[in-house]
Amino acid sequence: MPEHLQLLDLIIIGCGLMFAYIIFGITGFGTALIASPLLAFFIPVDKIVPLLALLDCSAAITNVLRDRKNADISEVKRLVPLMIIGSLIGAAILLYSNPDNLLIYLAVFVIAYAIYSLSGFKPTAQYTPKASVPFGFIGGIFSALFGSGGFIYAIYLSGRIPDKNGIRVTQSTLIGLSTFTRIVIFFVAGVYTDWSFLSMALALFPAMIIGVFIGRRITLALSKENFLKIINVVILISGISLLIRAIA
């Protein structure tokens, strides 16, 4: 455990993470949106993504193992290769250009989409399998650039899969694969050699488990319409967060 953290700090972080993973348990994404601002008050910014990668991957595995029969493997097979290629393109953009110029365009698109969906005007439009190409690429690109691509996949999956549990578990599968890739990179880079860092992740593990459990229970009680409203609200908040970041 990092020496500068007190028991009260850990309790505050745990409560914040539990709420973040309730959202994850409902939607299959959105942890970083809620948890990152809180974590930034307590731990170095460069430790937040590696910490959440460990917890997100564990949360995704929990979702997938419990409800794996609901995952739409055909959609995973469509998106994963595109996600990988998009991530490589995103990494190249990150190395050779200024990716912040793209952030405002993504933010405007995401906000517009969320408002459109929440308006009730044709919110159940279905995408064709061909739509996986732009969504897979864009999700991979922005995951590599900004660590934020989950809501892109959520937009696609909510327009493809009729069952709310299918959306949630398929989303969790994609997030699990994405975060596992990050964990491997962080491991090779030596990020996880710090025992105090790993002990903090272990201490916060129960908060993640409780949050995912509560989120799953909430999902089971929701109608498909209310489930999609929650997803679109999280997408809207994601877009606003990106826009603030772009302007700042």
C-alpha positions as a printed Julia matrix, in Angstrom:
248×3 Matrix{Float64}:
   0.0     0.0     0.0
   1.42    3.47   -0.86
   2.77    4.98    2.36
   1.04    8.34    1.92
  -2.45    6.79    1.94
  -4.36    6.62    5.21
  -7.21    4.26    6.06
  -9.76    7.04    5.44
  -8.24    7.66    2.0
  -8.6     3.98    1.15
 -12.23    3.97    2.31
 -13.03    7.0     0.13
 -11.31    5.42   -2.88
 -13.1     2.12   -2.23
 -16.52    3.79   -2.11
 -15.81    5.7    -5.31
 -14.61    2.57   -7.08
 -17.62    0.59   -5.89
 -19.91    3.17   -7.5
 -17.8     3.1   -10.69
 -18.1    -0.68  -10.86
 -21.84   -0.54  -10.27
 -21.94    1.4   -13.55
 -19.57   -1.15  -15.1
 -21.78   -3.96  -13.85
 -24.78   -2.34  -15.55
 -23.21   -1.21  -18.82
 -19.94   -3.14  -19.2
 -17.87    0.06  -19.45
 -17.43    3.53  -17.94
 -15.11    2.85  -15.0
 -12.39    5.31  -16.01
 -14.94    8.09  -16.53
 -16.06    7.93  -12.91
 -13.01    6.62  -11.07
 -10.15    8.57  -12.69
 -11.03   12.05  -11.33
 -11.32   10.64   -7.8
  -8.13    8.56   -8.02
  -6.18   11.59   -9.25
  -6.55   13.14   -5.77
  -4.81   10.19   -4.1
  -2.35    8.51   -6.47
  -0.05    9.69   -9.29
  -1.85   10.1   -12.61
   0.52    7.67  -14.36
  -0.59    4.93  -11.93
  -4.33    5.31  -12.58
  -4.52    3.54  -15.94
  -2.42    0.53  -14.83
  -4.51    0.21  -11.65
  -7.82    0.38  -13.51
  -6.5    -2.05  -16.13
  -6.04   -4.7   -13.43
  -9.45   -4.05  -11.87
 -11.3    -3.66  -15.2
  -9.86   -6.9   -16.54
 -10.91   -8.71  -13.35
 -14.38   -7.14  -13.51
 -14.78   -8.12  -17.16
 -13.74  -11.7   -16.4
 -16.28  -11.77  -13.55
 -19.05  -10.63  -15.9
 -18.06  -12.99  -18.7
 -17.63  -16.09  -16.5
 -21.0   -15.54  -14.85
 -23.01  -14.8   -18.01
 -20.77  -16.06  -20.83
 -23.71  -17.75  -22.58
 -25.16  -14.28  -23.28
 -22.04  -13.02  -25.08
 -22.45  -12.57  -28.84
 -19.24  -14.2   -30.07
 -19.95  -13.29  -33.68
 -19.8    -9.59  -32.77
 -16.6   -10.14  -30.79
 -15.02  -11.84  -33.82
 -16.03   -8.89  -36.02
 -14.76   -6.19  -33.69
 -11.54   -7.6   -32.2
  -9.41   -7.64  -35.41
 -10.62   -4.12  -36.24
  -9.97   -3.04  -32.65
  -6.38   -4.31  -32.89
  -5.73   -2.59  -36.22
  -7.34    0.61  -34.91
  -5.13    0.46  -31.82
  -2.02    0.23  -34.0
  -3.21    3.23  -36.03
  -3.95    5.11  -32.81
  -0.48    4.37  -31.49
   1.04    5.69  -34.73
  -1.02    8.89  -34.51
   0.06    9.28  -30.89
   3.73    9.0   -31.86
   3.76   11.12  -35.0
   1.05   13.78  -34.64
  -1.03   15.76  -32.17
  -4.01   13.54  -31.23
  -5.67   16.26  -29.13
  -6.86   17.85  -32.37
  -9.09   14.81  -32.92
 -10.55   14.82  -29.43
 -13.03   17.63  -29.94
 -14.49   15.95  -33.05
 -15.01   12.7   -31.16
 -16.57   14.58  -28.23
 -19.05   16.42  -30.46
 -20.01   13.19  -32.23
 -20.54   11.31  -28.96
 -22.62   14.1   -27.39
 -24.76   14.44  -30.52
 -25.35   10.68  -30.68
 -26.3    10.45  -27.0
 -28.74   13.38  -27.24
 -30.25   11.86  -30.38
 -30.75    8.49  -28.67
 -32.13    9.98  -25.46
 -34.57   12.13  -27.42
 -36.61    9.03  -28.22
 -36.48    9.73  -31.95
 -35.78    6.34  -33.5
 -33.56    5.18  -30.62
 -33.76    1.5   -31.6
 -32.25    1.78  -35.09
 -30.32   -1.35  -35.98
 -26.84   -1.34  -37.5
 -25.77   -3.79  -40.18
 -22.67   -5.99  -39.67
 -20.78   -3.62  -41.98
 -21.05   -0.95  -39.27
 -18.52   -2.96  -37.25
 -15.78   -1.64  -39.56
 -15.95    2.08  -38.61
 -16.91    1.39  -35.0
 -14.16   -1.2   -34.55
 -11.5     1.04  -36.1
 -12.58    4.18  -34.27
 -12.92    2.37  -30.94
  -9.41    0.94  -31.31
  -7.92    4.26  -32.37
  -9.36    6.22  -29.46
  -8.59    3.47  -26.96
  -4.92    3.79  -27.92
  -4.97    7.59  -28.05
  -6.97    8.45  -24.95
  -7.68    5.16  -23.14
 -11.36    5.76  -23.87
 -13.03    3.61  -26.49
 -15.59    1.56  -24.59
 -18.51    3.86  -25.35
 -17.79    3.55  -29.1
 -18.33   -0.21  -28.87
 -21.41    0.39  -26.7
 -22.98    2.53  -29.44
 -22.45   -0.26  -31.98
 -23.55   -3.14  -29.73
 -26.7    -1.35  -28.56
 -27.67   -1.06  -32.21
 -26.93   -4.71  -32.98
 -27.86   -6.9   -30.01
 -31.52   -7.02  -28.89
 -30.87   -8.49  -25.43
 -29.62   -6.18  -22.65
 -27.55   -8.92  -21.01
 -26.05   -9.75  -24.4
 -24.94   -6.14  -24.81
 -23.46   -6.0   -21.3
 -21.54   -9.3   -21.49
 -20.32   -8.74  -25.06
 -19.14   -5.27  -24.03
 -17.37   -6.77  -21.01
 -15.66   -9.31  -23.27
 -14.28   -6.54  -25.49
 -13.17   -4.48  -22.48
 -11.53   -7.57  -20.98
  -9.52   -8.22  -24.14
  -8.55   -4.55  -24.41
  -7.45   -4.24  -20.79
  -5.57   -7.55  -20.89
  -3.49   -6.15  -23.75
  -2.7    -3.09  -21.62
  -1.77   -5.28  -18.66
   0.74   -7.19  -20.78
   2.27   -3.91  -21.96
   2.46   -2.53  -18.42
   3.95   -5.8   -17.16
   6.67   -5.77  -19.81
   7.36   -2.13  -18.94
   7.86   -3.1   -15.29
   4.93   -1.11  -13.91
   3.69   -4.01  -11.81
   7.0    -4.64  -10.04
   5.98   -2.15   -7.32
   4.5    -4.26   -4.49
   2.82   -1.27   -2.81
   0.94   -0.67   -6.06
  -0.17   -4.3    -6.32
  -1.2    -4.37   -2.66
  -3.44   -1.36   -3.29
  -5.09   -3.16   -6.22
  -5.69   -6.19   -3.97
  -7.14   -3.99   -1.21
  -9.58   -2.44   -3.69
 -10.57   -5.76   -5.25
 -13.55   -6.3    -2.88
 -15.0    -2.89   -3.83
 -14.84   -3.92   -7.49
 -16.53   -7.28   -6.82
 -19.33   -5.7    -4.76
 -19.9    -2.99   -7.37
 -20.09   -5.46  -10.27
 -22.48   -7.67   -8.28
 -24.82   -4.76   -7.5
 -24.66   -3.52  -11.09
 -25.55   -6.94  -12.45
 -28.53   -7.2   -10.1
 -29.74   -3.78  -11.22
 -29.42   -4.82  -14.89
 -31.55   -7.93  -14.34
 -34.33   -5.71  -12.96
 -34.21   -3.17  -15.8
 -36.25   -3.14  -18.97
 -34.36   -2.97  -22.27
 -35.49    0.65  -22.73
 -34.24    1.79  -19.33
 -31.01   -0.15  -19.8
 -30.35    1.7   -23.07
 -31.19    5.02  -21.41
 -28.53    4.38  -18.77
 -25.99    3.47  -21.45
 -26.78    6.64  -23.4
 -26.52    8.8   -20.26
 -23.06    7.33  -19.57
 -22.14    7.94  -23.24
 -23.36   11.55  -22.94
 -21.28   12.13  -19.8
 -18.3    10.55  -21.58
 -18.71   12.99  -24.46
 -19.0    16.0   -22.16
 -15.9    14.84  -20.29
 -13.98   14.51  -23.56
 -15.15   17.95  -24.7
 -13.99   19.57  -21.45
 -10.65   17.83  -21.83
 -10.34   18.99  -25.44
 -11.16   22.61  -24.6
  -8.88   22.6   -21.56
